[in-house]
Amino acid sequence: MTTLKMTLAALATTALTALPATAGEKWDMPMAYSGSNFHSVTGAEFAKCVTTGTGGDIEITTHPGGSLFAGADIKRAIQTGQVPIGERLLSGHQNESAVFGWDSVPFLVSSFDEHDKLYAVAKPEVEKVLADQNLTLLYSVPWPPQGLYFRDEVQTMDDMKGVKFRSYNNATSRLAELTGMLPVTIEAAEISQAFATGVADSMVSSGATGYDRKVWESLNYFYTVDAWLPRNYIMVNSSVWDGVSDSNKNVIQACADMAEYAGTWRAKEYTGFTMAGLAAGGMTVEPVNDAVMAGLKEVGATMTAEWLEAAGDTGAAIVDGFKAE
Ligand code: PCA
């Protein structure tokens, strides 16, 4: 073959193989939690729904477990257009806007039903802050109620003093400070290792995360205090979203609505299942005693007052709106 023929042949092959790729847009979707976690499973179904529903115009590929961007970096990656779409626990960005912490105010709600009502009031406020950051919310799914994990038994508030505590947002760090524990921020993807090596001996999280990360290999107690239910948000870069055709927007929003419904249902189902799983793994799963609950409620009252101060009128409107429901 002459050089020209070889070049032409190469070009033809490239053109052929490139065809399906240029037929649609490819959206990478970073997610922070393990592939087996119910949020990631829901995200994978959402991605498939969009890919099928748009006839391949937009093909979404999820990257769970923090494999593309670590949890803390996902929001910025979407804002700056490094990726068009992604998932993030927004309360992890309370330092940008206190409003993002509405779902981590201790003991404001403790069940899915109460949380749903609170979310209905908070959602438009969150969407306003997101809009200013060039982000559009597609759907959001709650985590199960948050409980306290410890290596050692906790019978009094003093038992928490000096314990190394894994935190995942400002509220969890503050909880540690107010109870005399030593907070260290660690992504969920890294916690099994952190507990195994003694970098942390406790955390507040859901039964789901403890179960996913097999924490019974290191920790022995899960206290079901139902402190709050934080949420993950699937967000798209608003400039990218503006460029999507109306019909594809409709498809994506329909897929998002279904994902929110399915994810929420899974969160509820997973609550009992994972607590049974923690017990089967050898952990003691029980409520804290009354004295510790009273101590935690005091800490919660301080944190609520602090959040209301930080979140100003918007915070007050969310709490008052919820209480008026
Ligand atoms: N799991 C996540 C956030 C809340 C939860 O239940 C975590 O521990 O990082």
Residues whose N, C-alpha, C, O or C-beta is under 5 A from the ligand:
A	BS01	PCA	W143 P144 Y168 A188 V204 S205 S206 T209 P230
